[in-house]
């Protein structure tokens, strides 16, 4: 386990101590939890790799039913939610 030093404004530290007391924990535990959550989040690169893998799996699942001649509906082409 590594120790780190973090400099914060006195007001932030005071508020963090109050919050830690409310949660019956320490400021150090709050910071450690925050860093763990941040590190566990999927990075943009990981998300894109996952989406690529899922897309390839869907294409391979069709086994022969997918070809370059297949047409996508206009709504599928411009689905902005799929790009996020």
Beta strands, then each sheet from edge to edge (+ up, - down):
end
